[in-house]
Amino acid sequence: MSNAKQRLIEIEAQERAFADEKKQLLKETKKSDLELVRKLCKQHGFTATNLRDCLVTRGKGEKETKTVKAKKTTAK
């Protein structure tokens, strides 16, 4: 069992290293990616309304689904 536990510890360490590397790479490419998005929005004339479903807005949590209550019917 100690061999399996040791392997799990190694895997967890690799996962942390990969997560840190991914975070760093995303940070490095953020500026150039944003410039590309701005260029494409200008090129195609996209507005915030067109991108509403893709954009993250402040102050809103998880999307809430509205439930529609069934209408009461009167018995004849």
Biopython code that builds the backbone (N, CA, C, O; Angstrom):
import numpy as np
from Bio.PDB.StructureBuilder import StructureBuilder

atoms = [
    (1, "MET", "N", (0.811, -1.197, 0.000)),
    (1, "MET", "CA", (0.000, 0.000, 0.000)),
    (1, "MET", "C", (0.853, 1.259, 0.000)),
    (1, "MET", "O", (0.454, 2.269, -0.580)),
    (2, "SER", "N", (1.986, 1.223, 0.619)),
    (2, "SER", "CA", (2.800, 2.431, 0.688)),
    (2, "SER", "C", (3.249, 2.870, -0.702)),
    (2, "SER", "O", (3.423, 4.063, -0.952)),
    (3, "ASN", "N", (3.437, 1.904, -1.612)),
    (3, "ASN", "CA", (3.805, 2.234, -2.977)),
    (3, "ASN", "C", (2.671, 3.016, -3.652)),
    (3, "ASN", "O", (2.928, 3.987, -4.364)),
    (4, "ALA", "N", (1.439, 2.603, -3.435)),
    (4, "ALA", "CA", (0.288, 3.287, -4.011)),
    (4, "ALA", "C", (0.140, 4.688, -3.410)),
    (4, "ALA", "O", (-0.148, 5.645, -4.128)),
    (5, "LYS", "N", (0.335, 4.807, -2.111)),
    (5, "LYS", "CA", (0.236, 6.106, -1.463)),
    (5, "LYS", "C", (1.315, 7.052, -1.970)),
    (5, "LYS", "O", (1.064, 8.233, -2.207)),
    (6, "GLN", "N", (2.520, 6.513, -2.131)),
    (6, "GLN", "CA", (3.628, 7.322, -2.639)),
    (6, "GLN", "C", (3.319, 7.815, -4.052)),
    (6, "GLN", "O", (3.597, 8.966, -4.388)),
    (7, "ARG", "N", (2.746, 6.944, -4.872)),
    (7, "ARG", "CA", (2.392, 7.316, -6.252)),
    (7, "ARG", "C", (1.309, 8.398, -6.251)),
    (7, "ARG", "O", (1.361, 9.315, -7.071)),
    (8, "LEU", "N", (0.338, 8.309, -5.353)),
    (8, "LEU", "CA", (-0.701, 9.333, -5.244)),
    (8, "LEU", "C", (-0.107, 10.685, -4.861)),
    (8, "LEU", "O", (-0.513, 11.722, -5.386)),
    (9, "ILE", "N", (0.841, 10.666, -3.958)),
    (9, "ILE", "CA", (1.510, 11.904, -3.549)),
    (9, "ILE", "C", (2.252, 12.518, -4.735)),
    (9, "ILE", "O", (2.213, 13.732, -4.936)),
    (10, "GLU", "N", (2.925, 11.681, -5.515)),
    (10, "GLU", "CA", (3.636, 12.169, -6.697)),
    (10, "GLU", "C", (2.669, 12.767, -7.712)),
    (10, "GLU", "O", (2.948, 13.817, -8.290)),
    (11, "ILE", "N", (1.549, 12.114, -7.930)),
    (11, "ILE", "CA", (0.547, 12.600, -8.890)),
    (11, "ILE", "C", (-0.031, 13.938, -8.442)),
    (11, "ILE", "O", (-0.214, 14.841, -9.260)),
    (12, "GLU", "N", (-0.319, 14.071, -7.141)),
    (12, "GLU", "CA", (-0.832, 15.335, -6.619)),
    (12, "GLU", "C", (0.176, 16.459, -6.811)),
    (12, "GLU", "O", (-0.204, 17.585, -7.133)),
    (13, "ALA", "N", (1.447, 16.166, -6.618)),
    (13, "ALA", "CA", (2.484, 17.174, -6.815)),
    (13, "ALA", "C", (2.555, 17.591, -8.284)),
    (13, "ALA", "O", (2.728, 18.772, -8.588)),
    (14, "GLN", "N", (2.422, 16.620, -9.196)),
    (14, "GLN", "CA", (2.423, 16.933, -10.626)),
    (14, "GLN", "C", (1.209, 17.782, -10.999)),
    (14, "GLN", "O", (1.321, 18.712, -11.798)),
    (15, "GLU", "N", (0.049, 17.463, -10.422)),
    (15, "GLU", "CA", (-1.157, 18.238, -10.698)),
    (15, "GLU", "C", (-0.987, 19.685, -10.264)),
    (15, "GLU", "O", (-1.385, 20.599, -10.986)),
    (16, "ARG", "N", (-0.400, 19.902, -9.090)),
    (16, "ARG", "CA", (-0.161, 21.268, -8.620)),
    (16, "ARG", "C", (0.802, 21.993, -9.547)),
    (16, "ARG", "O", (0.608, 23.168, -9.859)),
    (17, "ALA", "N", (1.850, 21.286, -9.990)),
    (17, "ALA", "CA", (2.831, 21.901, -10.891)),
    (17, "ALA", "C", (2.176, 22.272, -12.223)),
    (17, "ALA", "O", (2.431, 23.349, -12.762)),
    (18, "PHE", "N", (1.341, 21.390, -12.749)),
    (18, "PHE", "CA", (0.645, 21.677, -14.012)),
    (18, "PHE", "C", (-0.324, 22.849, -13.841)),
    (18, "PHE", "O", (-0.434, 23.691, -14.732)),
    (19, "ALA", "N", (-1.014, 22.911, -12.729)),
    (19, "ALA", "CA", (-1.956, 24.006, -12.479)),
    (19, "ALA", "C", (-1.213, 25.343, -12.410)),
    (19, "ALA", "O", (-1.672, 26.345, -12.957)),
    (20, "ASP", "N", (-0.068, 25.346, -11.735)),
    (20, "ASP", "CA", (0.730, 26.570, -11.642)),
    (20, "ASP", "C", (1.240, 26.992, -13.012)),
    (20, "ASP", "O", (1.221, 28.177, -13.348)),
    (21, "GLU", "N", (1.701, 26.019, -13.811)),
    (21, "GLU", "CA", (2.201, 26.314, -15.149)),
    (21, "GLU", "C", (1.078, 26.844, -16.041)),
    (21, "GLU", "O", (1.284, 27.789, -16.803)),
    (22, "LYS", "N", (-0.091, 26.248, -15.950)),
    (22, "LYS", "CA", (-1.238, 26.703, -16.746)),
    (22, "LYS", "C", (-1.609, 28.134, -16.373)),
    (22, "LYS", "O", (-1.862, 28.960, -17.250)),
    (23, "LYS", "N", (-1.641, 28.426, -15.082)),
    (23, "LYS", "CA", (-1.971, 29.769, -14.610)),
    (23, "LYS", "C", (-0.980, 30.791, -15.159)),
    (23, "LYS", "O", (-1.380, 31.875, -15.584)),
    (24, "GLN", "N", (0.284, 30.461, -15.153)),
    (24, "GLN", "CA", (1.325, 31.361, -15.642)),
    (24, "GLN", "C", (1.194, 31.583, -17.152)),
    (24, "GLN", "O", (1.322, 32.712, -17.626)),
    (25, "LEU", "N", (0.940, 30.513, -17.903)),
    (25, "LEU", "CA", (0.797, 30.640, -19.353)),
    (25, "LEU", "C", (-0.424, 31.468, -19.725)),
    (25, "LEU", "O", (-0.369, 32.269, -20.657)),
    (26, "LEU", "N", (-1.516, 31.283, -19.011)),
    (26, "LEU", "CA", (-2.713, 32.082, -19.277)),
    (26, "LEU", "C", (-2.450, 33.558, -18.988)),
    (26, "LEU", "O", (-2.916, 34.434, -19.717)),
    (27, "LYS", "N", (-1.708, 33.823, -17.931)),
    (27, "LYS", "CA", (-1.374, 35.199, -17.574)),
    (27, "LYS", "C", (-0.519, 35.848, -18.666)),
    (27, "LYS", "O", (-0.707, 37.021, -18.990)),
    (28, "GLU", "N", (0.416, 35.087, -19.227)),
    (28, "GLU", "CA", (1.307, 35.615, -20.260)),
    (28, "GLU", "C", (0.586, 35.884, -21.575)),
    (28, "GLU", "O", (0.946, 36.820, -22.290)),
    (29, "THR", "N", (-0.418, 35.089, -21.907)),
    (29, "THR", "CA", (-1.092, 35.233, -23.198)),
    (29, "THR", "C", (-2.343, 36.100, -23.132)),
    (29, "THR", "O", (-2.974, 36.341, -24.161)),
    (30, "LYS", "N", (-2.710, 36.569, -21.962)),
    (30, "LYS", "CA", (-3.957, 37.319, -21.790)),
    (30, "LYS", "C", (-3.979, 38.597, -22.630)),
    (30, "LYS", "O", (-4.976, 38.869, -23.299)),
    (31, "LYS", "N", (-2.914, 39.375, -22.610)),
    (31, "LYS", "CA", (-2.881, 40.656, -23.315)),
    (31, "LYS", "C", (-3.014, 40.469, -24.825)),
    (31, "LYS", "O", (-3.783, 41.181, -25.471)),
    (32, "SER", "N", (-2.277, 39.527, -25.386)),
    (32, "SER", "CA", (-2.352, 39.314, -26.828)),
    (32, "SER", "C", (-3.709, 38.748, -27.245)),
    (32, "SER", "O", (-4.213, 39.073, -28.320)),
    (33, "ASP", "N", (-4.298, 37.904, -26.401)),
    (33, "ASP", "CA", (-5.625, 37.363, -26.705)),
    (33, "ASP", "C", (-6.683, 38.457, -26.682)),
    (33, "ASP", "O", (-7.584, 38.469, -27.520)),
    (34, "LEU", "N", (-6.577, 39.372, -25.727)),
    (34, "LEU", "CA", (-7.529, 40.480, -25.636)),
    (34, "LEU", "C", (-7.414, 41.393, -26.861)),
    (34, "LEU", "O", (-8.426, 41.858, -27.386)),
    (35, "GLU", "N", (-6.205, 41.646, -27.307)),
    (35, "GLU", "CA", (-6.008, 42.458, -28.514)),
    (35, "GLU", "C", (-6.647, 41.790, -29.732)),
    (35, "GLU", "O", (-7.240, 42.468, -30.572)),
    (36, "LEU", "N", (-6.529, 40.469, -29.829)),
    (36, "LEU", "CA", (-7.141, 39.733, -30.935)),
    (36, "LEU", "C", (-8.659, 39.841, -30.885)),
    (36, "LEU", "O", (-9.300, 40.030, -31.919)),
    (37, "VAL", "N", (-9.236, 39.722, -29.698)),
    (37, "VAL", "CA", (-10.693, 39.832, -29.555)),
    (37, "VAL", "C", (-11.160, 41.220, -29.955)),
    (37, "VAL", "O", (-12.160, 41.354, -30.661)),
    (38, "ARG", "N", (-10.462, 42.246, -29.523)),
    (38, "ARG", "CA", (-10.832, 43.620, -29.885)),
    (38, "ARG", "C", (-10.754, 43.814, -31.396)),
    (38, "ARG", "O", (-11.635, 44.431, -31.995)),
    (39, "LYS", "N", (-9.706, 43.289, -32.002)),
    (39, "LYS", "CA", (-9.536, 43.410, -33.456)),
    (39, "LYS", "C", (-10.698, 42.734, -34.185)),
    (39, "LYS", "O", (-11.263, 43.305, -35.118)),
    (40, "LEU", "N", (-11.049, 41.540, -33.768)),
    (40, "LEU", "CA", (-12.135, 40.807, -34.420)),
    (40, "LEU", "C", (-13.487, 41.486, -34.200)),
    (40, "LEU", "O", (-14.326, 41.494, -35.100)),
    (41, "CYS", "N", (-13.706, 42.056, -33.014)),
    (41, "CYS", "CA", (-14.964, 42.772, -32.756)),
    (41, "CYS", "C", (-15.088, 43.985, -33.670)),
    (41, "CYS", "O", (-16.164, 44.255, -34.204)),
    (42, "LYS", "N", (-13.993, 44.714, -33.850)),
    (42, "LYS", "CA", (-14.021, 45.869, -34.749)),
    (42, "LYS", "C", (-14.203, 45.425, -36.199)),
    (42, "LYS", "O", (-14.946, 46.048, -36.958)),
    (43, "GLN", "N", (-13.526, 44.357, -36.573)),
    (43, "GLN", "CA", (-13.579, 43.869, -37.952)),
    (43, "GLN", "C", (-14.989, 43.427, -38.338)),
    (43, "GLN", "O", (-15.440, 43.705, -39.449)),
    (44, "HIS", "N", (-15.676, 42.754, -37.448)),
    (44, "HIS", "CA", (-16.997, 42.218, -37.753)),
    (44, "HIS", "C", (-18.136, 43.078, -37.214)),
    (44, "HIS", "O", (-19.300, 42.802, -37.501)),
    (45, "GLY", "N", (-17.826, 44.100, -36.449)),
    (45, "GLY", "CA", (-18.842, 44.989, -35.919)),
    (45, "GLY", "C", (-19.657, 44.395, -34.786)),
    (45, "GLY", "O", (-20.824, 44.746, -34.609)),
    (46, "PHE", "N", (-19.056, 43.503, -34.019)),
    (46, "PHE", "CA", (-19.758, 42.915, -32.888)),
    (46, "PHE", "C", (-19.962, 43.965, -31.801)),
    (46, "PHE", "O", (-19.102, 44.816, -31.574)),
    (47, "THR", "N", (-21.095, 43.894, -31.142)),
    (47, "THR", "CA", (-21.373, 44.779, -30.023)),
    (47, "THR", "C", (-21.533, 43.932, -28.763)),
    (47, "THR", "O", (-21.536, 42.702, -28.818)),
    (48, "ALA", "N", (-21.667, 44.617, -27.627)),
    (48, "ALA", "CA", (-21.855, 43.897, -26.367)),
    (48, "ALA", "C", (-23.148, 43.091, -26.409)),
    (48, "ALA", "O", (-23.236, 42.015, -25.817)),
    (49, "THR", "N", (-24.150, 43.615, -27.112)),
    (49, "THR", "CA", (-25.418, 42.895, -27.222)),
    (49, "THR", "C", (-25.229, 41.578, -27.972)),
    (49, "THR", "O", (-25.810, 40.559, -27.599)),
    (50, "ASN", "N", (-24.417, 41.602, -29.026)),
    (50, "ASN", "CA", (-24.154, 40.378, -29.774)),
    (50, "ASN", "C", (-23.418, 39.341, -28.935)),
    (50, "ASN", "O", (-23.594, 38.137, -29.124)),
    (51, "LEU", "N", (-22.604, 39.812, -28.017)),
    (51, "LEU", "CA", (-21.760, 38.916, -27.224)),
    (51, "LEU", "C", (-22.320, 38.654, -25.832)),
    (51, "LEU", "O", (-21.632, 38.087, -24.984)),
    (52, "ARG", "N", (-23.540, 39.056, -25.595)),
    (52, "ARG", "CA", (-24.119, 38.998, -24.252)),
    (52, "ARG", "C", (-24.012, 37.614, -23.608)),
    (52, "ARG", "O", (-23.688, 37.515, -22.425)),
    (53, "ASP", "N", (-24.274, 36.563, -24.353)),
    (53, "ASP", "CA", (-24.230, 35.221, -23.777)),
    (53, "ASP", "C", (-22.809, 34.769, -23.453)),
    (53, "ASP", "O", (-22.613, 33.890, -22.614)),
    (54, "CYS", "N", (-21.825, 35.362, -24.109)),
    (54, "CYS", "CA", (-20.437, 34.944, -23.904)),
    (54, "CYS", "C", (-19.721, 35.746, -22.821)),
    (54, "CYS", "O", (-18.744, 35.275, -22.238)),
    (55, "LEU", "N", (-20.206, 36.954, -22.554)),
    (55, "LEU", "CA", (-19.524, 37.829, -21.611)),
    (55, "LEU", "C", (-19.926, 37.523, -20.177)),
    (55, "LEU", "O", (-21.071, 37.165, -19.901)),
    (56, "VAL", "N", (-18.981, 37.667, -19.280)),
    (56, "VAL", "CA", (-19.241, 37.492, -17.854)),
    (56, "VAL", "C", (-19.598, 38.862, -17.306)),
    (56, "VAL", "O", (-18.899, 39.841, -17.568)),
    (57, "THR", "N", (-20.681, 38.937, -16.549)),
    (57, "THR", "CA", (-21.089, 40.209, -15.979)),
    (57, "THR", "C", (-20.877, 40.189, -14.478)),
    (57, "THR", "O", (-20.850, 39.130, -13.851)),
    (58, "ARG", "N", (-20.729, 41.353, -13.924)),
    (58, "ARG", "CA", (-20.494, 41.464, -12.485)),
    (58, "ARG", "C", (-21.802, 41.338, -11.728)),
    (58, "ARG", "O", (-22.866, 41.692, -12.234)),
    (59, "GLY", "N", (-21.707, 40.831, -10.516)),
    (59, "GLY", "CA", (-22.840, 40.833, -9.628)),
    (59, "GLY", "C", (-23.867, 39.749, -9.871)),
    (59, "GLY", "O", (-24.853, 39.656, -9.140)),
    (60, "LYS", "N", (-23.659, 38.949, -10.859)),
    (60, "LYS", "CA", (-24.615, 37.877, -11.106)),
    (60, "LYS", "C", (-23.959, 36.557, -10.748)),
    (60, "LYS", "O", (-22.839, 36.264, -11.167)),
    (61, "GLY", "N", (-24.665, 35.780, -9.980)),
    (61, "GLY", "CA", (-24.164, 34.471, -9.592)),
    (61, "GLY", "C", (-24.570, 33.447, -10.626)),
    (61, "GLY", "O", (-24.623, 33.735, -11.822)),
    (62, "GLU", "N", (-24.849, 32.279, -10.166)),
    (62, "GLU", "CA", (-25.296, 31.216, -11.049)),
    (62, "GLU", "C", (-26.604, 31.620, -11.710)),
    (62, "GLU", "O", (-27.428, 32.316, -11.117)),
    (63, "LYS", "N", (-26.779, 31.179, -12.933)),
    (63, "LYS", "CA", (-28.017, 31.481, -13.634)),
    (63, "LYS", "C", (-29.172, 30.802, -12.916)),
    (63, "LYS", "O", (-29.128, 29.614, -12.595)),
    (64, "GLU", "N", (-30.190, 31.586, -12.680)),
    (64, "GLU", "CA", (-31.363, 31.038, -12.027)),
    (64, "GLU", "C", (-32.392, 30.709, -13.094)),
    (64, "GLU", "O", (-32.627, 31.493, -14.013)),
    (65, "THR", "N", (-32.989, 29.567, -12.963)),
    (65, "THR", "CA", (-34.015, 29.191, -13.915)),
    (65, "THR", "C", (-35.365, 29.553, -13.333)),
    (65, "THR", "O", (-35.647, 29.297, -12.163)),
    (66, "LYS", "N", (-36.185, 30.147, -14.164)),
    (66, "LYS", "CA", (-37.522, 30.519, -13.723)),
    (66, "LYS", "C", (-38.425, 29.312, -13.829)),
    (66, "LYS", "O", (-38.385, 28.566, -14.807)),
    (67, "THR", "N", (-39.229, 29.137, -12.822)),
    (67, "THR", "CA", (-40.193, 28.048, -12.865)),
    (67, "THR", "C", (-41.564, 28.650, -13.109)),
    (67, "THR", "O", (-41.933, 29.649, -12.491)),
    (68, "VAL", "N", (-42.297, 28.052, -13.990)),
    (68, "VAL", "CA", (-43.620, 28.533, -14.317)),
    (68, "VAL", "C", (-44.622, 27.647, -13.604)),
    (68, "VAL", "O", (-44.626, 26.427, -13.764)),
    (69, "LYS", "N", (-45.468, 28.285, -12.816)),
    (69, "LYS", "CA", (-46.477, 27.528, -12.084)),
    (69, "LYS", "C", (-47.645, 27.197, -13.014)),
    (69, "LYS", "O", (-48.003, 27.986, -13.888)),
    (70, "ALA", "N", (-48.205, 26.064, -12.817)),
    (70, "ALA", "CA", (-49.352, 25.656, -13.622)),
    (70, "ALA", "C", (-50.570, 26.493, -13.219)),
    (70, "ALA", "O", (-50.777, 26.801, -12.045)),
    (71, "LYS", "N", (-51.358, 26.846, -14.220)),
    (71, "LYS", "CA", (-52.558, 27.632, -13.943)),
    (71, "LYS", "C", (-53.620, 26.734, -13.339)),
    (71, "LYS", "O", (-53.751, 25.564, -13.696)),
    (72, "LYS", "N", (-54.372, 27.307, -12.418)),
    (72, "LYS", "CA", (-55.462, 26.554, -11.808)),
    (72, "LYS", "C", (-56.651, 26.560, -12.762)),
    (72, "LYS", "O", (-56.979, 27.581, -13.368)),
    (73, "THR", "N", (-57.266, 25.436, -12.877)),
    (73, "THR", "CA", (-58.469, 25.366, -13.712)),
    (73, "THR", "C", (-59.682, 25.209, -12.802)),
    (73, "THR", "O", (-59.617, 24.586, -11.742)),
    (74, "THR", "N", (-60.759, 25.778, -13.237)),
    (74, "THR", "CA", (-61.964, 25.678, -12.438)),
    (74, "THR", "C", (-62.767, 24.475, -12.877)),
    (74, "THR", "O", (-62.886, 24.208, -14.073)),
    (75, "ALA", "N", (-63.303, 23.769, -11.950)),
    (75, "ALA", "CA", (-64.112, 22.586, -12.258)),
    (75, "ALA", "C", (-65.518, 23.038, -12.637)),
    (75, "ALA", "O", (-66.073, 23.936, -12.003)),
    (76, "LYS", "N", (-66.091, 22.429, -13.655)),
    (76, "LYS", "CA", (-67.452, 22.800, -14.095)),
    (76, "LYS", "C", (-68.450, 21.828, -13.600)),
    (76, "LYS", "O", (-69.642, 21.976, -13.869)),
]
sb = StructureBuilder()
sb.init_structure("model")
sb.init_model(0)
sb.init_chain("A")
sb.init_seg("    ")
for serial, (resi, resn, name, xyz) in enumerate(atoms, 1):
    if name == "N":
        sb.init_residue(resn, " ", resi, " ")
    sb.init_atom(name, np.array(xyz, "f"), 0.0, 1.0, " ", f" {name:<3s}", serial, name[0])
structure = sb.get_structure()
